[in-house]
Amino acid sequence: MSRVHENVPPVTDAVHDNSWSANLETPEHAEDRSLVVAQAVDAVEKTTAGNHVNLVSHAAHGHPETYLFDALEDRFGDAVTAEYVDQCGCGGHVTRVHVRREA
């Protein structure tokens, strides 16, 4: 994580051998799109093959397809697939990332 993000706790400390959700909706996430992307990548890296992680991103950055999907493809290639699920009642967005194989 960059120095800018060093004071923000990680989205997870554990490797998840199950499907789970990562909360990227804190006030720090609202202020910093690069934090959302960095912690989304970290969440995917900590999700084992055959599972998925729901990335719940802050509404402040708009639809995740405009900034998150390309970042995930650049980092993981075809090892993952990302799909938009829905907009939350609070305005945030849910993106489901299926980890197909180790990146």
Order of alpha helices (4+ residues) and beta strands (2+ residues): beta-alpha-alpha-beta-alpha-beta-beta
